[in-house]
Amino acid sequence: MIELLPDMPPGTLGFRMSGEIKREDYEGVLVPELNRVVEAGKGLRTLYVIEDLDEFEAGALWADTKLGISLGVRHHEAWVRSAIVTDVDWLVKATRLFTWMLPGEARVLPVAELEQAKSWVAGG
């Protein structure tokens, strides 16, 4: 499941990802919100809280790939800051390994530093 975080600083988007991630999660929550910001001409300042992931559906992987091409390549300049907040060890290691490939600035932080991550994404 992917859901919007309601308590984000102005000008930022936050998402919580947990359980089973499906294509519908991308198409119904993540993609529309990211596109809304890009279409408004604003920079993407995003935060992703990733909790225990049970399964990442194949359709979700395809949706993630399409999102990467659409927003990551076509709108590379729109990405300002992204924070990945997780305590999932393998995800921390994998994300740190590939952070250099993400557009804009990116950081990986533990869940205990969620408030600091929100501040950093907002520009603080």
MOPAC internal coordinates of N, CA, C and O (Angstrom, degrees):
PM7 1SCF
backbone

  N    0.0000 0     0.00 0     0.00 0    0    0    0
  C    1.4356 1     0.00 0     0.00 0    1    0    0
  C    1.5130 1   108.84 1     0.00 0    2    1    0
  O    1.2310 1   121.45 1   -37.57 1    3    2    1
  N    1.3094 1   114.83 1   142.43 1    3    2    1
  C    1.4629 1   121.67 1   172.87 1    5    3    2
  C    1.5197 1   106.61 1  -122.55 1    6    5    3
  O    1.2310 1   120.82 1   -51.23 1    7    6    5
  N    1.3261 1   116.04 1   128.77 1    7    6    5
  C    1.4603 1   119.69 1   177.84 1    9    7    6
  C    1.5223 1   109.92 1  -135.34 1   10    9    7
  O    1.2310 1   121.34 1   -28.07 1   11   10    9
  N    1.3289 1   115.03 1   151.93 1   11   10    9
  C    1.4632 1   120.90 1   176.54 1   13   11   10
  C    1.5197 1   110.14 1   -71.49 1   14   13   11
  O    1.2310 1   120.52 1   -39.89 1   15   14   13
  N    1.3161 1   116.61 1   140.11 1   15   14   13
  C    1.4619 1   121.08 1   172.20 1   17   15   14
  C    1.5267 1   107.43 1   -85.66 1   18   17   15
  O    1.2310 1   119.64 1   -54.60 1   19   18   17
  N    1.3062 1   118.29 1   125.40 1   19   18   17
  C    1.4640 1   120.56 1  -175.10 1   21   19   18
  C    1.5219 1   115.18 1   -78.95 1   22   21   19
  O    1.2310 1   119.36 1   159.83 1   23   22   21
  N    1.3083 1   118.82 1   -20.17 1   23   22   21
  C    1.4703 1   121.41 1  -171.13 1   25   23   22
  C    1.5304 1   112.68 1  -108.14 1   26   25   23
  O    1.2310 1   121.21 1  -129.59 1   27   26   25
  N    1.3282 1   115.29 1    50.41 1   27   26   25
  C    1.4657 1   120.11 1   179.91 1   29   27   26
  C    1.5202 1   110.65 1   -96.27 1   30   29   27
  O    1.2310 1   120.20 1   -27.34 1   31   30   29
  N    1.3353 1   117.22 1   152.66 1   31   30   29
  C    1.4685 1   120.74 1   176.40 1   33   31   30
  C    1.5351 1   110.63 1   -63.09 1   34   33   31
  O    1.2310 1   120.19 1   -25.08 1   35   34   33
  N    1.3263 1   117.24 1   154.92 1   35   34   33
  C    1.4681 1   120.48 1   177.39 1   37   35   34
  C    1.5312 1   111.44 1   -55.59 1   38   37   35
  O    1.2310 1   120.88 1   -39.80 1   39   38   37
  N    1.3222 1   115.92 1   140.20 1   39   38   37
  C    1.4554 1   121.20 1   177.97 1   41   39   38
  C    1.5161 1   114.65 1    82.30 1   42   41   39
  O    1.2310 1   120.28 1  -171.54 1   43   42   41
  N    1.3317 1   117.06 1     8.46 1   43   42   41
  C    1.4635 1   120.93 1  -179.95 1   45   43   42
  C    1.5225 1   109.98 1  -126.11 1   46   45   43
  O    1.2310 1   121.31 1   -18.49 1   47   46   45
  N    1.3135 1   115.10 1   161.51 1   47   46   45
  C    1.4629 1   122.43 1   173.92 1   49   47   46
  C    1.5181 1   108.50 1  -124.07 1   50   49   47
  O    1.2310 1   120.73 1   -41.57 1   51   50   49
  N    1.3092 1   116.22 1   138.43 1   51   50   49
  C    1.4539 1   120.61 1   176.83 1   53   51   50
  C    1.5125 1   110.32 1  -128.75 1   54   53   51
  O    1.2310 1   121.04 1   -38.77 1   55   54   53
  N    1.3227 1   115.61 1   141.23 1   55   54   53
  C    1.4568 1   121.83 1   179.97 1   57   55   54
  C    1.5227 1   109.44 1  -131.32 1   58   57   55
  O    1.2310 1   120.80 1   -36.93 1   59   58   57
  N    1.3260 1   116.07 1   143.07 1   59   58   57
  C    1.4634 1   122.03 1   173.08 1   61   59   58
  C    1.5228 1   106.59 1  -110.80 1   62   61   59
  O    1.2310 1   121.03 1   -51.13 1   63   62   61
  N    1.3321 1   115.64 1   128.87 1   63   62   61
  C    1.4578 1   121.56 1   179.70 1   65   63   62
  C    1.5148 1   108.31 1  -120.05 1   66   65   63
  O    1.2310 1   121.08 1   -52.19 1   67   66   65
  N    1.3313 1   115.54 1   127.81 1   67   66   65
  C    1.4576 1   119.42 1   179.90 1   69   67   66
  C    1.5144 1   110.18 1  -158.13 1   70   69   67
  O    1.2310 1   121.50 1   -13.91 1   71   70   69
  N    1.3278 1   114.73 1   166.09 1   71   70   69
  C    1.4589 1   120.00 1   177.50 1   73   71   70
  C    1.5113 1   112.33 1    64.42 1   74   73   71
  O    1.2310 1   121.05 1    46.71 1   75   74   73
  N    1.3218 1   115.60 1  -133.29 1   75   74   73
  C    1.4622 1   122.11 1  -179.56 1   77   75   74
  C    1.5277 1   109.32 1   -95.17 1   78   77   75
  O    1.2310 1   120.67 1   -54.48 1   79   78   77
  N    1.3146 1   116.33 1   125.52 1   79   78   77
  C    1.4605 1   121.70 1   178.54 1   81   79   78
  C    1.5276 1   107.98 1   -97.92 1   82   81   79
  O    1.2310 1   120.93 1   -57.80 1   83   82   81
  N    1.3241 1   115.83 1   122.20 1   83   82   81
  C    1.4610 1   121.66 1  -178.22 1   85   83   82
  C    1.5233 1   110.85 1  -115.19 1   86   85   83
  O    1.2310 1   121.26 1   -17.64 1   87   86   85
  N    1.3267 1   115.20 1   162.36 1   87   86   85
  C    1.4535 1   121.17 1   177.34 1   89   87   86
  C    1.5224 1   111.01 1   -55.39 1   90   89   87
  O    1.2310 1   120.41 1   141.53 1   91   90   89
  N    1.3152 1   116.82 1   -38.47 1   91   90   89
  C    1.4641 1   121.53 1  -179.90 1   93   91   90
  C    1.5229 1   111.97 1   -61.59 1   94   93   91
  O    1.2310 1   120.53 1   149.97 1   95   94   93
  N    1.3268 1   116.60 1   -30.03 1   95   94   93
  C    1.4663 1   120.61 1   177.61 1   97   95   94
  C    1.5266 1   110.19 1   -64.63 1   98   97   95
  O    1.2310 1   121.10 1   136.14 1   99   98   97
  N    1.3232 1   115.49 1   -43.86 1   99   98   97
  C    1.4649 1   120.05 1   177.46 1  101   99   98
  C    1.5146 1   110.83 1   -64.60 1  102  101   99
  O    1.2310 1   121.24 1   127.74 1  103  102  101
  N    1.3332 1   115.24 1   -52.26 1  103  102  101
  C    1.4660 1   120.70 1  -173.89 1  105  103  102
  C    1.5215 1   113.32 1   -70.95 1  106  105  103
  O    1.2310 1   119.95 1   153.21 1  107  106  105
  N    1.3278 1   117.69 1   -26.79 1  107  106  105
  C    1.4548 1   120.44 1  -176.88 1  109  107  106
  C    1.5149 1   115.16 1   -97.22 1  110  109  107
  O    1.2310 1   120.22 1   157.80 1  111  110  109
  N    1.3176 1   117.18 1   -22.20 1  111  110  109
  C    1.4683 1   120.17 1  -175.60 1  113  111  110
  C    1.5313 1   111.65 1  -123.14 1  114  113  111
  O    1.2310 1   120.28 1   116.92 1  115  114  113
  N    1.2993 1   117.08 1   -63.08 1  115  114  113
  C    1.4597 1   121.84 1  -170.54 1  117  115  114
  C    1.5294 1   113.10 1   -66.68 1  118  117  115
  O    1.2310 1   120.13 1   124.35 1  119  118  117
  N    1.3179 1   117.35 1   -55.65 1  119  118  117
  C    1.4677 1   121.16 1  -175.37 1  121  119  118
  C    1.5258 1   112.59 1   -61.00 1  122  121  119
  O    1.2310 1   118.97 1   132.92 1  123  122  121
  N    1.3398 1   119.58 1   -47.08 1  123  122  121
  C    1.4748 1   118.27 1  -179.63 1  125  123  122
  C    1.5285 1   113.18 1   -60.89 1  126  125  123
  O    1.2310 1   120.02 1   141.12 1  127  126  125
  N    1.3138 1   117.56 1   -38.88 1  127  126  125
  C    1.4655 1   120.41 1  -179.22 1  129  127  126
  C    1.5278 1   111.29 1   -68.41 1  130  129  127
  O    1.2310 1   120.36 1   136.08 1  131  130  129
  N    1.3258 1   116.91 1   -43.92 1  131  130  129
  C    1.4628 1   119.90 1   178.72 1  133  131  130
  C    1.5277 1   110.54 1   -65.11 1  134  133  131
  O    1.2310 1   120.35 1   136.80 1  135  134  133
  N    1.3279 1   116.94 1   -43.20 1  135  134  133
  C    1.4687 1   120.25 1   178.69 1  137  135  134
  C    1.5235 1   111.83 1   -63.02 1  138  137  135
  O    1.2310 1   120.20 1   142.48 1  139  138  137
  N    1.3164 1   117.23 1   -37.52 1  139  138  137
  C    1.4701 1   121.35 1   179.63 1  141  139  138
  C    1.5255 1   110.25 1   -59.04 1  142  141  139
  O    1.2310 1   120.30 1   135.57 1  143  142  141
  N    1.3068 1   117.04 1   -44.43 1  143  142  141
  C    1.4644 1   121.53 1  -179.79 1  145  143  142
  C    1.5273 1   110.57 1   -66.92 1  146  145  143
  O    1.2310 1   120.26 1   134.60 1  147  146  145
  N    1.3301 1   117.10 1   -45.40 1  147  146  145
  C    1.4607 1   120.98 1  -179.53 1  149  147  146
  C    1.5232 1   110.64 1   -63.01 1  150  149  147
  O    1.2310 1   120.24 1   135.49 1  151  150  149
  N    1.3327 1   117.14 1   -44.51 1  151  150  149
  C    1.4675 1   120.66 1  -179.75 1  153  151  150
  C    1.5249 1   112.24 1   -64.98 1  154  153  151
  O    1.2310 1   120.16 1   153.76 1  155  154  153
  N    1.3202 1   117.31 1   -26.24 1  155  154  153
  C    1.4631 1   121.35 1   177.40 1  157  155  154
  C    1.5321 1   111.18 1   -80.27 1  158  157  155
  O    1.2310 1   120.80 1   175.90 1  159  158  157
  N    1.3279 1   116.08 1    -4.10 1  159  158  157
  C    1.4597 1   120.13 1   178.96 1  161  159  158
  C    1.5114 1   113.91 1    78.25 1  162  161  159
  O    1.2310 1   120.64 1  -161.16 1  163  162  161
  N    1.3188 1   116.37 1    18.84 1  163  162  161
  C    1.4649 1   120.33 1  -179.68 1  165  163  162
  C    1.5237 1   109.69 1  -100.21 1  166  165  163
  O    1.2310 1   121.00 1   -22.68 1  167  166  165
  N    1.3131 1   115.68 1   157.32 1  167  166  165
  C    1.4580 1   120.67 1   177.18 1  169  167  166
  C    1.5086 1   111.28 1   -77.29 1  170  169  167
  O    1.2310 1   121.23 1   -32.42 1  171  170  169
  N    1.3234 1   115.26 1   147.58 1  171  170  169
  C    1.4539 1   121.23 1   178.61 1  173  171  170
  C    1.5240 1   110.18 1   -85.88 1  174  173  171
  O    1.2310 1   121.56 1   -63.47 1  175  174  173
  N    1.3163 1   114.62 1   116.53 1  175  174  173
  C    1.4627 1   122.96 1   174.46 1  177  175  174
  C    1.5216 1   104.73 1  -121.01 1  178  177  175
  O    1.2310 1   120.81 1   -79.04 1  179  178  177
  N    1.3238 1   116.06 1   100.96 1  179  178  177
  C    1.4612 1   120.82 1  -169.32 1  181  179  178
  C    1.5140 1   112.30 1  -120.88 1  182  181  179
  O    1.2310 1   121.99 1   -28.32 1  183  182  181
  N    1.3169 1   113.80 1   151.68 1  183  182  181
  C    1.4518 1   121.90 1   177.42 1  185  183  182
  C    1.5159 1   107.29 1  -133.98 1  186  185  183
  O    1.2310 1   120.64 1   -44.93 1  187  186  185
  N    1.3223 1   116.39 1   135.07 1  187  186  185
  C    1.4595 1   122.24 1  -179.26 1  189  187  186
  C    1.5196 1   108.45 1  -125.47 1  190  189  187
  O    1.2310 1   120.47 1   -65.94 1  191  190  189
  N    1.3260 1   116.71 1   114.06 1  191  190  189
  C    1.4573 1   121.57 1   174.08 1  193  191  190
  C    1.5223 1   105.60 1   -93.81 1  194  193  191
  O    1.2310 1   120.80 1   -64.25 1  195  194  193
  N    1.3189 1   116.07 1   115.75 1  195  194  193
  C    1.4539 1   120.45 1  -176.93 1  197  195  194
  C    1.5176 1   108.35 1  -113.08 1  198  197  195
  O    1.2310 1   121.81 1   -66.33 1  199  198  197
  N    1.3238 1   114.14 1   113.67 1  199  198  197
  C    1.4568 1   120.82 1  -179.91 1  201  199  198
  C    1.5242 1   108.68 1   -98.34 1  202  201  199
  O    1.2310 1   120.20 1    19.14 1  203  202  201
  N    1.2965 1   117.22 1  -160.86 1  203  202  201
  C    1.4553 1   120.79 1  -179.66 1  205  203  202
  C    1.5218 1   110.57 1   -57.26 1  206  205  203
  O    1.2310 1   120.91 1   -59.90 1  207  206  205
  N    1.3146 1   115.87 1   120.10 1  207  206  205
  C    1.4554 1   120.86 1   176.58 1  209  207  206
  C    1.5184 1   108.54 1   -98.46 1  210  209  207
  O    1.2310 1   120.87 1   -57.51 1  211  210  209
  N    1.3334 1   115.94 1   122.49 1  211  210  209
  C    1.4577 1   120.16 1   178.45 1  213  211  210
  C    1.5158 1   111.15 1   -84.22 1  214  213  211
  O    1.2310 1   121.32 1   137.44 1  215  214  213
  N    1.3246 1   115.08 1   -42.56 1  215  214  213
  C    1.4579 1   119.49 1  -175.27 1  217  215  214
  C    1.5178 1   109.23 1  -157.78 1  218  217  215
  O    1.2310 1   121.02 1   -33.97 1  219  218  217
  N    1.3220 1   115.65 1   146.03 1  219  218  217
  C    1.4548 1   122.18 1   176.43 1  221  219  218
  C    1.5239 1   105.51 1  -120.06 1  222  221  219
  O    1.2310 1   120.67 1   -82.82 1  223  222  221
  N    1.3262 1   116.32 1    97.18 1  223  222  221
  C    1.4596 1   122.76 1  -176.12 1  225  223  222
  C    1.5307 1   111.57 1   -55.26 1  226  225  223
  O    1.2310 1   120.37 1   -34.70 1  227  226  225
  N    1.3310 1   116.89 1   145.30 1  227  226  225
  C    1.4653 1   121.30 1   179.60 1  229  227  226
  C    1.5261 1   111.34 1   -55.69 1  230  229  227
  O    1.2310 1   120.01 1   140.21 1  231  230  229
  N    1.3233 1   117.58 1   -39.79 1  231  230  229
  C    1.4647 1   121.30 1   178.04 1  233  231  230
  C    1.5172 1   111.42 1   -63.04 1  234  233  231
  O    1.2310 1   120.38 1   147.85 1  235  234  233
  N    1.3244 1   116.88 1   -32.15 1  235  234  233
  C    1.4652 1   120.79 1   177.78 1  237  235  234
  C    1.5228 1   110.02 1   -70.23 1  238  237  235
  O    1.2310 1   120.37 1   142.53 1  239  238  237
  N    1.3298 1   116.91 1   -37.47 1  239  238  237
  C    1.4700 1   119.55 1   176.94 1  241  239  238
  C    1.5235 1   110.48 1   -63.07 1  242  241  239
  O    1.2310 1   120.28 1   139.39 1  243  242  241
  N    1.3340 1   117.06 1   -40.61 1  243  242  241
  C    1.4619 1   120.36 1   177.96 1  245  243  242
  C    1.5240 1   109.80 1   -65.78 1  246  245  243
  O    1.2310 1   119.89 1   137.45 1  247  246  245
  N    1.3335 1   117.82 1   -42.55 1  247  246  245
  C    1.4635 1   121.40 1   177.93 1  249  247  246
  C    1.5256 1   110.39 1   -61.82 1  250  249  247
  O    1.2310 1   120.26 1   142.40 1  251  250  249
  N    1.3248 1   117.11 1   -37.60 1  251  250  249
  C    1.4580 1   121.18 1   178.39 1  253  251  250
  C    1.5271 1   110.52 1   -66.48 1  254  253  251
  O    1.2310 1   120.38 1   139.96 1  255  254  253
  N    1.3115 1   116.87 1   -40.04 1  255  254  253
  C    1.4595 1   121.21 1   177.67 1  257  255  254
  C    1.5233 1   110.52 1   -63.59 1  258  257  255
  O    1.2310 1   120.22 1   134.08 1  259  258  257
  N    1.3214 1   117.18 1   -45.92 1  259  258  257
  C    1.4682 1   120.84 1   179.01 1  261  259  258
  C    1.5265 1   110.60 1   -63.15 1  262  261  259
  O    1.2310 1   120.32 1   140.45 1  263  262  261
  N    1.3199 1   117.00 1   -39.55 1  263  262  261
  C    1.4591 1   121.02 1   178.12 1  265  263  262
  C    1.5254 1   110.04 1   -62.57 1  266  265  263
  O    1.2310 1   120.39 1   137.25 1  267  266  265
  N    1.3160 1   116.87 1   -42.75 1  267  266  265
  C    1.4597 1   120.96 1   178.77 1  269  267  266
  C    1.5196 1   112.29 1   -60.85 1  270  269  267
  O    1.2310 1   120.80 1   140.13 1  271  270  269
  N    1.3236 1   116.07 1   -39.87 1  271  270  269
  C    1.4663 1   119.97 1   178.67 1  273  271  270
  C    1.5152 1   110.17 1   -71.08 1  274  273  271
  O    1.2310 1   120.58 1   133.48 1  275  274  273
  N    1.3180 1   116.50 1   -46.52 1  275  274  273
  C    1.4639 1   120.91 1  -176.13 1  277  275  274
  C    1.5228 1   112.55 1   -65.70 1  278  277  275
  O    1.2310 1   120.52 1   124.97 1  279  278  277
  N    1.3165 1   116.61 1   -55.03 1  279  278  277
  C    1.4605 1   119.72 1  -175.86 1  281  279  278
  C    1.5218 1   113.47 1   -93.17 1  282  281  279
  O    1.2310 1   120.32 1   145.03 1  283  282  281
  N    1.3145 1   116.99 1   -34.97 1  283  282  281
  C    1.4515 1   119.73 1  -177.33 1  285  283  282
  C    1.5169 1   114.02 1   -73.68 1  286  285  283
  O    1.2310 1   120.48 1   144.37 1  287  286  285
  N    1.3262 1   116.69 1   -35.63 1  287  286  285
  C    1.4580 1   120.70 1  -178.45 1  289  287  286
  C    1.5234 1   111.02 1   -97.34 1  290  289  287
  O    1.2310 1   120.37 1   126.65 1  291  290  289
  N    1.3207 1   116.90 1   -53.35 1  291  290  289
  C    1.4664 1   120.30 1  -176.80 1  293  291  290
  C    1.5205 1   113.12 1   -68.21 1  294  293  291
  O    1.2310 1   120.40 1   149.40 1  295  294  293
  N    1.3183 1   116.84 1   -30.60 1  295  294  293
  C    1.4704 1   120.73 1  -178.04 1  297  295  294
  C    1.5278 1   110.25 1  -123.58 1  298  297  295
  O    1.2310 1   121.00 1  -137.71 1  299  298  297
  N    1.3096 1   115.69 1    42.29 1  299  298  297
  C    1.4584 1   122.03 1  -177.28 1  301  299  298
  C    1.5248 1   111.78 1   -53.03 1  302  301  299
  O    1.2310 1   120.81 1   139.23 1  303  302  301
  N    1.3393 1   116.07 1   -40.77 1  303  302  301
  C    1.4644 1   121.29 1  -177.09 1  305  303  302
  C    1.5205 1   113.26 1   -69.28 1  306  305  303
  O    1.2310 1   119.65 1   163.81 1  307  306  305
  N    1.3285 1   118.28 1   -16.19 1  307  306  305
  C    1.4649 1   121.53 1  -178.03 1  309  307  306
  C    1.5314 1   112.16 1   -74.60 1  310  309  307
  O    1.2310 1   120.26 1   156.07 1  311  310  309
  N    1.3167 1   117.10 1   -23.93 1  311  310  309
  C    1.4605 1   121.00 1  -176.51 1  313  311  310
  C    1.5297 1   110.08 1   -77.82 1  314  313  311
  O    1.2310 1   120.63 1   -59.21 1  315  314  313
  N    1.3136 1   116.39 1   120.79 1  315  314  313
  C    1.4587 1   121.72 1  -179.89 1  317  315  314
  C    1.5239 1   109.85 1  -103.40 1  318  317  315
  O    1.2310 1   120.74 1   118.39 1  319  318  317
  N    1.3296 1   116.19 1   -61.61 1  319  318  317
  C    1.4671 1   121.05 1  -179.08 1  321  319  318
  C    1.5201 1   110.11 1  -144.27 1  322  321  319
  O    1.2310 1   121.28 1   -38.96 1  323  322  321
  N    1.3212 1   115.16 1   141.04 1  323  322  321
  C    1.4584 1   121.93 1   175.61 1  325  323  322
  C    1.5175 1   108.74 1  -134.61 1  326  325  323
  O    1.2310 1   121.34 1   -49.36 1  327  326  325
  N    1.3216 1   115.05 1   130.64 1  327  326  325
  C    1.4628 1   120.52 1   175.98 1  329  327  326
  C    1.5197 1   108.52 1  -116.22 1  330  329  327
  O    1.2310 1   121.00 1   -50.69 1  331  330  329
  N    1.3104 1   115.69 1   129.31 1  331  330  329
  C    1.4547 1   121.81 1   174.54 1  333  331  330
  C    1.5232 1   105.55 1  -106.45 1  334  333  331
  O    1.2310 1   120.92 1   -62.68 1  335  334  333
  N    1.3175 1   115.84 1   117.32 1  335  334  333
  C    1.4593 1   122.01 1  -175.73 1  337  335  334
  C    1.5222 1   108.23 1  -112.50 1  338  337  335
  O    1.2310 1   120.78 1   -67.72 1  339  338  337
  N    1.3265 1   116.11 1   112.28 1  339  338  337
  C    1.4627 1   119.60 1  -176.18 1  341  339  338
  C    1.5211 1   110.97 1  -159.16 1  342  341  339
  O    1.2310 1   121.31 1   -24.69 1  343  342  341
  N    1.3117 1   115.11 1   155.31 1  343  342  341
  C    1.4545 1   122.33 1   172.06 1  345  343  342
  C    1.5289 1   110.69 1  -112.98 1  346  345  343
  O    1.2310 1   120.23 1  -173.65 1  347  346  345
  N    1.3260 1   117.17 1     6.35 1  347  346  345
  C    1.4626 1   122.00 1   178.74 1  349  347  346
  C    1.5321 1   107.32 1   -75.51 1  350  349  347
  O    1.2310 1   120.67 1   -72.44 1  351  350  349
  N    1.3237 1   116.33 1   107.56 1  351  350  349
  C    1.4625 1   122.55 1  -169.99 1  353  351  350
  C    1.5234 1   113.51 1   -54.37 1  354  353  351
  O    1.2310 1   119.74 1   130.57 1  355  354  353
  N    1.3290 1   118.11 1   -49.43 1  355  354  353
  C    1.4676 1   119.77 1  -177.26 1  357  355  354
  C    1.5218 1   110.78 1   -64.23 1  358  357  355
  O    1.2310 1   120.40 1   147.17 1  359  358  357
  N    1.3329 1   116.84 1   -32.83 1  359  358  357
  C    1.4554 1   120.91 1  -179.69 1  361  359  358
  C    1.5307 1   110.97 1   -72.40 1  362  361  359
  O    1.2310 1   120.52 1   141.60 1  363  362  361
  N    1.3235 1   116.61 1   -38.40 1  363  362  361
  C    1.4691 1   120.98 1   175.77 1  365  363  362
  C    1.5216 1   109.45 1   -59.02 1  366  365  363
  O    1.2310 1   120.68 1   131.49 1  367  366  365
  N    1.3270 1   116.31 1   -48.51 1  367  366  365
  C    1.4718 1   120.55 1  -178.30 1  369  367  366
  C    1.5279 1   111.33 1   -64.23 1  370  369  367
  O    1.2310 1   120.25 1   134.10 1  371  370  369
  N    1.3160 1   117.13 1   -45.90 1  371  370  369
  C    1.4701 1   120.76 1  -178.81 1  373  371  370
  C    1.5251 1   111.03 1   -65.06 1  374  373  371
  O    1.2310 1   120.41 1   137.65 1  375  374  373
  N    1.3108 1   116.82 1   -42.35 1  375  374  373
  C    1.4585 1   120.26 1  -178.66 1  377  375  374
  C    1.5225 1   110.75 1   -66.22 1  378  377  375
  O    1.2310 1   120.38 1   137.11 1  379  378  377
  N    1.3098 1   116.88 1   -42.89 1  379  378  377
  C    1.4729 1   119.49 1   178.29 1  381  379  378
  C    1.5212 1   111.17 1   -62.77 1  382  381  379
  O    1.2310 1   120.72 1   145.82 1  383  382  381
  N    1.3143 1   116.23 1   -34.18 1  383  382  381
  C    1.4569 1   120.71 1   179.46 1  385  383  382
  C    1.5312 1   111.19 1   -65.78 1  386  385  383
  O    1.2310 1   120.46 1   143.75 1  387  386  385
  N    1.3363 1   116.73 1   -36.25 1  387  386  385
  C    1.4611 1   120.69 1  -174.69 1  389  387  386
  C    1.5251 1   114.52 1  -108.03 1  390  389  387
  O    1.2310 1   119.48 1  -171.66 1  391  390  389
  N    1.3243 1   118.59 1     8.34 1  391  390  389
  C    1.4636 1   121.72 1  -179.44 1  393  391  390
  C    1.5251 1   112.00 1   -56.47 1  394  393  391
  O    1.2310 1   119.88 1   145.84 1  395  394  393
  N    1.3030 1   117.83 1   -34.16 1  395  394  393
  C    1.4618 1   121.26 1  -178.81 1  397  395  394
  C    1.5208 1   112.04 1   -62.63 1  398  397  395
  O    1.2310 1   119.86 1   159.56 1  399  398  397
  N    1.3361 1   117.87 1   -20.44 1  399  398  397
  C    1.4616 1   121.55 1  -179.33 1  401  399  398
  C    1.5284 1   112.53 1   -85.36 1  402  401  399
  O    1.2310 1   120.22 1   165.24 1  403  402  401
  N    1.3188 1   117.18 1   -14.76 1  403  402  401
  C    1.4609 1   120.78 1  -177.48 1  405  403  402
  C    1.5244 1   110.24 1   -77.86 1  406  405  403
  O    1.2310 1   120.15 1   -40.18 1  407  406  405
  N    1.3287 1   117.32 1   139.82 1  407  406  405
  C    1.4714 1   119.08 1   177.37 1  409  407  406
  C    1.5189 1   111.16 1   -70.41 1  410  409  407
  O    1.2310 1   120.11 1   -29.80 1  411  410  409
  N    1.3197 1   117.40 1   150.20 1  411  410  409
  C    1.4598 1   121.64 1  -178.58 1  413  411  410
  C    1.5195 1   110.55 1    71.74 1  414  413  411
  O    1.2310 1   121.24 1    13.61 1  415  414  413
  N    1.3197 1   115.23 1  -166.39 1  415  414  413
  C    1.4608 1   120.55 1   176.61 1  417  415  414
  C    1.5188 1   109.22 1   -86.33 1  418  417  415
  O    1.2310 1   120.35 1   -33.78 1  419  418  417
  N    1.3129 1   116.93 1   146.22 1  419  418  417
  C    1.4622 1   120.60 1   178.97 1  421  419  418
  C    1.5246 1   109.70 1  -142.95 1  422  421  419
  O    1.2310 1   121.77 1   -36.38 1  423  422  421
  N    1.3235 1   114.21 1   143.62 1  423  422  421
  C    1.4711 1   121.07 1   176.87 1  425  423  422
  C    1.5193 1   109.44 1  -137.58 1  426  425  423
  O    1.2310 1   121.56 1   -28.71 1  427  426  425
  N    1.3184 1   114.62 1   151.29 1  427  426  425
  C    1.4626 1   122.08 1   173.61 1  429  427  426
  C    1.5209 1   106.52 1  -114.49 1  430  429  427
  O    1.2310 1   120.97 1   -54.19 1  431  430  429
  N    1.3326 1   115.74 1   125.81 1  431  430  429
  C    1.4646 1   120.55 1  -176.91 1  433  431  430
  C    1.5232 1   110.21 1  -132.93 1  434  433  431
  O    1.2310 1   120.32 1   -27.61 1  435  434  433
  N    1.3326 1   117.00 1   152.39 1  435  434  433
  C    1.4714 1   120.00 1   176.50 1  437  435  434
  C    1.5306 1   110.78 1   -74.09 1  438  437  435
  O    1.2310 1   121.02 1   -21.01 1  439  438  437
  N    1.3176 1   115.65 1   158.99 1  439  438  437
  C    1.4690 1   121.50 1  -178.85 1  441  439  438
  C    1.5283 1   111.16 1   -58.32 1  442  441  439
  O    1.2310 1   119.71 1   148.03 1  443  442  441
  N    1.3080 1   118.17 1   -31.97 1  443  442  441
  C    1.4643 1   121.30 1   179.25 1  445  443  442
  C    1.5299 1   112.07 1   -62.00 1  446  445  443
  O    1.2310 1   120.05 1   161.44 1  447  446  445
  N    1.3329 1   117.50 1   -18.56 1  447  446  445
  C    1.4618 1   121.97 1  -179.37 1  449  447  446
  C    1.5311 1   112.11 1  -107.48 1  450  449  447
  O    1.2310 1   120.56 1  -151.78 1  451  450  449
  N    1.3233 1   116.54 1    28.22 1  451  450  449
  C    1.4614 1   121.17 1  -178.80 1  453  451  450
  C    1.5236 1   112.43 1   -57.65 1  454  453  451
  O    1.2310 1   119.50 1   135.50 1  455  454  453
  N    1.3011 1   118.55 1   -44.50 1  455  454  453
  C    1.4714 1   120.87 1  -178.87 1  457  455  454
  C    1.5263 1   111.39 1   -65.54 1  458  457  455
  O    1.2310 1   120.34 1   141.56 1  459  458  457
  N    1.3372 1   116.96 1   -38.44 1  459  458  457
  C    1.4589 1   120.25 1   176.54 1  461  459  458
  C    1.5389 1   110.33 1   -66.07 1  462  461  459
  O    1.2310 1   120.67 1   143.27 1  463  462  461
  N    1.3125 1   116.33 1   -36.73 1  463  462  461
  C    1.4759 1   120.70 1   178.61 1  465  463  462
  C    1.5215 1   110.01 1   -64.70 1  466  465  463
  O    1.2310 1   120.02 1   137.84 1  467  466  465
  N    1.3242 1   117.57 1   -42.16 1  467  466  465
  C    1.4693 1   121.19 1   177.38 1  469  467  466
  C    1.5178 1   110.60 1   -60.25 1  470  469  467
  O    1.2310 1   120.53 1   135.43 1  471  470  469
  N    1.3157 1   116.58 1   -44.57 1  471  470  469
  C    1.4602 1   121.66 1   179.52 1  473  471  470
  C    1.5228 1   110.78 1   -62.98 1  474  473  471
  O    1.2310 1   120.25 1   135.17 1  475  474  473
  N    1.3313 1   117.12 1   -44.83 1  475  474  473
  C    1.4556 1   120.84 1  -179.14 1  477  475  474
  C    1.5356 1   111.35 1   -63.62 1  478  477  475
  O    1.2310 1   120.42 1   135.84 1  479  478  477
  N    1.3297 1   116.80 1   -44.16 1  479  478  477
  C    1.4655 1   120.40 1   178.95 1  481  479  478
  C    1.5222 1   110.44 1   -60.13 1  482  481  479
  O    1.2310 1   120.18 1   141.94 1  483  482  481
  N    1.3270 1   117.26 1   -38.06 1  483  482  481
  C    1.4605 1   122.00 1  -178.82 1  485  483  482
  C    1.5210 1   112.12 1   -71.87 1  486  485  483
  O    1.2310 1   120.38 1   165.28 1  487  486  485
  N    1.3108 1   116.89 1   -14.72 1  487  486  485
  C    1.4544 1   119.74 1   178.06 1  489  487  486
  C    1.5067 1   113.90 1   115.70 1  490  489  487
  O    1.2310 1   120.59 1  -177.24 1  491  490  489
  N    1.3190 1   116.48 1     2.76 1  491  490  489
  C    1.4737 1   120.86 1  -178.88 1  493  491  490
  C    1.4931 1   113.52 1   -84.86 1  494  493  491
  O    1.2310 1   120.10 1   180.00 1  495  494  493

